[in-house]
Every structure is written in structure tokens, then in C-alpha cells.
Amino acid sequence: MPSEADTIDPSTGPYSVASLTTDIRALGVTDGSVLIVHSSLSKIGWAAGGAQAVVMALLEAVGPDGTIVMPTQSGQLTDPLRWQAPPIPAEWIDEVRQTLPAYDPHLTPTRQMGQIVECFRSHPGSIRSSHPIVSFAANGPLAEAIVGDHPLTPSFGEASPLAKLYEHDALVLLIGVSHSNDTSLHLSEHRASWATKKTMTESVPVTVDGNRQYVTYEDLVADDEDFGVIGDAIERSGIERVGTVGSANARLAPQRAIVDFGAQWMSTNR
């Protein structure tokens, strides 16, 4: 991660809410747009207000009739037996399972999602879905319709916030990141067919009737290893608008086009 001194450079700022809003709108975002956003604060450069400025710019860009959605995943609530980044000592696993706090949409932090996501989920106008591992936060008139009902399984499937974004003809906005980070491609996985498609068992701590308990469920194995390759193909397809937000490369495309493209690519190549 760049240091503050690295970021303070004439070629990477200073940026403001107003300048970032202008950049986002230049990509094609308009009043009333519905966006799912993936972003990197460090790639944007030095902005007055940091993550707060980016969140304010996004909300300004879509206006009061628009809706912003971001993934707010909390992988720290997955089964500790499978943790690899990093693993914990084997003798800790039982105690961690017994003491890991239940998912709380207001309190549970995200894991490795970045400062912009953390700022956005804590905005007083944002609501967060109920999924303990792969939740989404949303802000705007369609927030409740998109994230208000998020089934435990399939977590990225046809009743998920991703499918509801598809129904609402959302746009995918990537700021300083590639399609390797594009969560919408997980909906493509549910719609694609390939020979080795498989499911897995997950156990998570949740609150049921006021009590903490583990819930076990089956879900599709989410595999993003080829998302970068799919992203390269999407870039060649011409469905994106390309520009910059601050100093970051940025891409905007219809989510339906990305999901449909991804599903076809996976069915053909996986």
C-alpha cells in the first residue's frame, strides 16, 4: 500500500468531491443510475477527505434518485478450519468456532474490502444485507429492494442482490481495479454450465431468535481464478466505457452485459 508521502504527488491530486464527481459522470453515470462499485482508494490518488470524498462523489454522481451498491464481504466468519490467508494453529480452531461473534450487519467489519467500502457501509443512509459472509450494502431509493432480502443460499444466485441488480439494469463501475474484483461474475457462475461445477458446505455464526448459533448450508463453490481472463475478453468486446476517476483507470459497463458475457464464456471455456 502506498504511503501518504507516495500519494502526495502533483500527478496524483489533489482531488475533491467535485472533481471526482465530474470524473464519474464523464464515464456515463447520470442522475438515477444504479451502480455496483468496486474501487481502490490508493489508485485514485490524494483526495481531500480520502474515502469519504469518494463516497460523497459517488452519491452526488447518481443524485437522490440513484442507488449505489457495494460488496461488504466478511470472510472472517467462514469456517476457521479452511482459513489459509493465513491459517490459524490447529489447536485454536475449536475455541475460535466457540467464540467467533455472530454476524451483525451494523457491527461486523468487512475483510479486505478497502476503506471506501468501510466508509460506505457506515453511511447513515446505507443498509446492509443479512448474509453473514457475502453481504452487500446499498444506499438510495432501491436499497431495500436490492439488499433487503438476501438468502443464505445460493448467496450469489437468482434471489441475491446481484440478480436484483440485473433486474434493475444496473451498471458496474470499476475504479482502479479490474474484473478480477468484479463480484457480478459470480452471478455468471450460477447461470453457466460446466462439467466440474460443484457445491460446498459452509458453517457460519448467526443470531437466531436472539441467540448465537451456527447455521450450515450448501452453496456453489465460487471461483474467481479466471475472472481476470474473462475481464480481458470483456475489455476486447467493446461493451465498456473507459476513463479515469482521479488518477485511477475506470470502467463502466451494463451489469447485464457483463453477466451474460461471463456466463457464456464460462460455459464454453471452463
C-alpha positions as CSV (number, residue, x, y, z in Angstrom):
1,M,0.0,0.0,0.0
2,P,1.4,3.4,-0.9
3,S,2.5,5.7,1.9
4,E,0.9,9.1,2.4
5,A,4.1,10.6,1.0
6,D,3.9,8.4,-2.1
7,T,0.3,9.6,-2.7
8,I,1.1,13.3,-2.3
9,D,2.4,13.9,-5.8
10,P,1.4,16.6,-8.3
11,S,0.4,13.8,-10.8
12,T,-2.0,12.2,-8.3
13,G,-4.0,15.0,-6.9
14,P,-5.3,16.9,-5.1
15,Y,-8.8,15.7,-5.9
16,S,-12.0,16.8,-4.4
17,V,-15.6,15.6,-4.2
18,A,-16.5,18.0,-7.1
19,S,-13.6,16.8,-9.3
20,L,-14.3,13.1,-8.6
21,T,-18.0,13.6,-9.3
22,T,-17.1,15.2,-12.6
23,D,-14.9,12.2,-13.5
24,I,-17.6,9.7,-12.6
25,R,-20.2,11.5,-14.6
26,A,-17.8,11.7,-17.6
27,L,-17.8,7.9,-17.7
28,G,-21.6,8.0,-18.3
29,V,-23.1,7.9,-14.8
30,T,-26.2,10.1,-14.6
31,D,-28.9,11.1,-12.2
32,G,-30.9,8.0,-11.3
33,S,-28.2,5.5,-12.2
34,V,-28.0,2.2,-10.3
35,L,-24.3,1.2,-9.7
36,I,-22.4,-1.6,-8.2
37,V,-19.0,-0.2,-7.4
38,H,-15.6,-1.8,-6.9
39,S,-12.7,0.6,-6.1
40,S,-9.2,1.1,-4.8
41,L,-8.6,4.3,-2.8
42,S,-4.8,4.1,-3.3
43,K,-5.2,4.1,-7.1
44,I,-7.4,7.2,-7.1
45,G,-4.6,9.3,-5.6
46,W,-4.7,12.0,-3.0
47,A,-8.2,13.2,-2.4
48,A,-9.2,15.8,0.2
49,G,-11.2,13.6,2.6
50,G,-10.0,10.3,1.4
51,A,-12.6,7.5,1.3
52,Q,-15.3,9.9,2.5
53,A,-14.7,12.1,-0.6
54,V,-15.1,9.2,-2.9
55,V,-18.3,8.0,-1.3
56,M,-19.7,11.5,-1.4
57,A,-18.8,11.8,-5.1
58,L,-20.4,8.6,-6.0
59,L,-23.7,9.6,-4.2
60,E,-23.5,13.0,-5.9
61,A,-23.0,11.5,-9.3
62,V,-26.1,9.4,-9.2
63,G,-28.2,12.0,-7.4
64,P,-31.1,11.5,-5.0
65,D,-32.9,9.1,-7.4
66,G,-29.8,6.9,-7.9
67,T,-28.7,3.9,-5.9
68,I,-25.1,2.7,-5.0
69,V,-24.3,-0.9,-4.0
70,M,-21.0,-2.3,-2.8
71,P,-20.0,-5.8,-1.7
72,T,-19.3,-5.8,2.1
73,Q,-18.0,-9.3,2.5
74,S,-16.8,-10.7,5.9
75,G,-14.7,-13.7,5.2
76,Q,-13.6,-13.8,8.8
77,L,-16.8,-15.6,9.6
78,T,-16.2,-18.6,7.4
79,D,-15.2,-22.0,8.9
80,P,-11.8,-21.4,10.5
81,L,-10.8,-24.9,9.5
82,R,-10.5,-23.7,6.0
83,W,-8.6,-20.4,6.6
84,Q,-5.5,-20.2,4.5
85,A,-4.7,-16.4,4.4
86,P,-3.3,-17.0,6.9
87,P,-4.2,-20.3,8.6
88,I,-4.5,-20.4,12.4
89,P,-2.9,-23.1,14.6
90,A,-4.9,-26.3,14.6
91,E,-5.3,-26.1,18.4
92,W,-7.1,-22.8,18.1
93,I,-9.9,-23.9,15.8
94,D,-12.4,-25.3,18.3
95,E,-12.1,-22.2,20.6
96,V,-12.4,-19.8,17.6
97,R,-15.6,-21.6,16.5
98,Q,-17.0,-21.3,20.0
99,T,-16.2,-17.6,20.5
100,L,-16.4,-16.1,17.0
101,P,-19.1,-13.4,17.2
102,A,-22.3,-13.8,15.2
103,Y,-22.8,-11.7,12.1
104,D,-24.2,-8.3,12.8
105,P,-24.9,-6.1,9.7
106,H,-24.1,-2.9,11.7
107,L,-21.1,-4.1,13.7
108,T,-19.3,-6.8,11.7
109,P,-16.5,-5.2,9.7
110,T,-15.6,-6.1,6.2
111,R,-12.4,-8.1,5.4
112,Q,-10.0,-6.9,2.8
113,M,-12.7,-4.8,1.0
114,G,-10.9,-1.4,1.4
115,Q,-11.5,1.9,3.1
116,I,-14.1,3.1,0.6
117,V,-16.4,0.1,1.3
118,E,-16.0,0.5,5.1
119,C,-16.9,4.2,4.8
120,F,-19.9,3.5,2.6
121,R,-21.3,0.7,4.8
122,S,-21.2,3.1,7.8
123,H,-23.0,5.9,6.0
124,P,-26.3,6.6,7.9
125,G,-28.3,6.2,4.7
126,S,-26.8,2.8,3.8
127,I,-28.4,-0.6,4.7
128,R,-26.6,-3.9,4.6
129,S,-27.9,-7.3,3.7
130,S,-28.2,-10.2,6.1
131,H,-25.8,-12.6,4.5
132,P,-23.1,-13.4,7.1
133,I,-20.2,-13.8,4.6
134,V,-21.0,-12.2,1.3
135,S,-23.3,-9.3,2.2
136,F,-23.9,-6.1,0.2
137,A,-24.5,-2.6,1.3
138,A,-26.8,-0.2,-0.6
139,N,-27.7,3.5,-0.4
140,G,-30.6,5.1,-2.4
141,P,-34.2,4.6,-3.2
142,L,-33.7,1.0,-4.4
143,A,-31.5,-0.1,-1.5
144,E,-34.2,-2.1,0.3
145,A,-35.4,-3.7,-2.9
146,I,-31.8,-4.8,-3.8
147,V,-30.3,-5.9,-0.5
148,G,-33.3,-6.2,1.9
149,D,-33.8,-9.9,1.3
150,H,-30.6,-11.8,0.8
151,P,-31.0,-15.6,1.1
152,L,-28.3,-17.6,2.8
153,T,-28.1,-19.9,-0.3
154,P,-27.5,-19.5,-3.1
155,S,-25.6,-16.5,-1.9
156,F,-24.8,-15.1,-5.4
157,G,-27.7,-16.8,-7.1
158,E,-31.1,-15.8,-8.6
159,A,-32.6,-14.3,-5.4
160,S,-29.4,-12.5,-4.4
161,P,-28.6,-8.7,-4.6
162,L,-26.6,-9.5,-7.8
163,A,-29.7,-10.8,-9.5
164,K,-31.8,-7.9,-8.3
165,L,-29.1,-5.5,-9.7
166,Y,-29.5,-7.4,-13.0
167,E,-33.3,-6.9,-12.9
168,H,-32.8,-3.1,-12.3
169,D,-30.4,-2.8,-15.2
170,A,-27.5,-1.7,-13.0
171,L,-24.1,-0.5,-14.2
172,V,-20.8,-2.0,-13.0
173,L,-18.3,0.7,-12.1
174,L,-14.6,-0.3,-11.6
175,I,-12.3,2.3,-10.2
176,G,-8.7,1.4,-10.0
177,V,-9.5,-2.4,-10.1
178,S,-10.1,-4.9,-12.8
179,H,-12.8,-7.5,-13.5
180,S,-10.7,-9.8,-11.2
181,N,-12.6,-8.0,-8.5
182,D,-16.0,-8.0,-10.3
183,T,-18.5,-9.7,-8.0
184,S,-21.1,-9.7,-10.7
185,L,-19.3,-12.5,-12.4
186,H,-20.3,-14.8,-9.5
187,L,-23.9,-14.5,-10.8
188,S,-22.5,-15.6,-14.2
189,E,-21.2,-18.8,-12.4
190,H,-24.8,-19.6,-11.3
191,R,-26.1,-19.2,-14.8
192,A,-23.3,-21.0,-16.6
193,S,-22.9,-24.8,-17.1
194,W,-19.6,-26.7,-17.0
195,A,-18.6,-30.3,-16.2
196,T,-16.8,-29.7,-12.9
197,K,-19.3,-27.3,-11.3
198,K,-19.7,-28.3,-7.6
199,T,-21.0,-27.2,-4.2
200,M,-19.5,-26.9,-0.8
201,T,-20.7,-26.9,2.8
202,E,-20.3,-23.8,4.9
203,S,-21.0,-23.1,8.6
204,V,-21.4,-19.6,10.0
205,P,-22.3,-18.0,13.3
206,V,-25.6,-16.0,13.1
207,T,-28.2,-14.8,15.6
208,V,-31.5,-16.8,15.6
209,D,-34.2,-15.7,18.0
210,G,-31.7,-13.6,19.9
211,N,-29.3,-16.5,20.4
212,R,-25.9,-17.1,18.7
213,Q,-25.8,-20.4,16.8
214,Y,-24.0,-22.0,13.8
215,V,-26.0,-22.5,10.7
216,T,-24.8,-24.9,8.0
217,Y,-25.7,-24.7,4.3
218,E,-24.7,-25.8,0.9
219,D,-23.7,-23.4,-1.8
220,L,-22.0,-23.2,-5.1
221,V,-18.2,-23.0,-4.9
222,A,-17.3,-19.5,-6.0
223,D,-14.2,-19.5,-8.1
224,D,-12.7,-16.2,-9.3
225,E,-9.4,-17.5,-10.7
226,D,-10.4,-16.9,-14.3
227,F,-12.1,-13.6,-13.7
228,G,-9.0,-11.7,-14.9
229,V,-9.1,-13.7,-18.2
230,I,-12.8,-13.1,-18.6
231,G,-12.1,-9.4,-17.9
232,D,-9.6,-9.2,-20.7
233,A,-12.2,-10.6,-23.1
234,I,-14.8,-8.1,-21.8
235,E,-12.4,-5.3,-22.5
236,R,-11.9,-6.5,-26.0
237,S,-15.7,-6.8,-26.5
238,G,-16.3,-3.0,-26.5
239,I,-19.1,-3.0,-24.0
240,E,-17.3,-0.8,-21.6
241,R,-16.7,3.0,-21.4
242,V,-13.2,3.7,-20.2
243,G,-11.9,6.8,-18.4
244,T,-10.3,7.9,-15.2
245,V,-11.5,8.8,-11.7
246,G,-8.8,10.8,-10.1
247,S,-5.6,9.0,-11.1
248,A,-7.3,5.6,-11.4
249,N,-8.3,3.9,-14.6
250,A,-12.0,3.4,-14.5
251,R,-14.5,1.2,-16.5
252,L,-18.3,1.4,-16.7
253,A,-20.5,-1.2,-18.3
254,P,-24.0,-2.6,-18.1
255,Q,-24.1,-5.4,-15.5
256,R,-26.5,-7.4,-17.7
257,A,-23.9,-7.4,-20.5
258,I,-21.1,-8.5,-18.1
259,V,-23.1,-11.3,-16.5
260,D,-24.3,-12.6,-19.8
261,F,-20.9,-12.4,-21.3
262,G,-19.4,-14.2,-18.3
263,A,-21.9,-17.0,-18.3
264,Q,-21.3,-17.7,-22.0
265,W,-17.5,-17.6,-21.5
266,M,-17.7,-20.0,-18.5
267,S,-20.0,-22.4,-20.3
268,T,-17.6,-22.5,-23.2
269,N,-14.2,-22.4,-21.5
270,R,-14.4,-23.9,-18.0
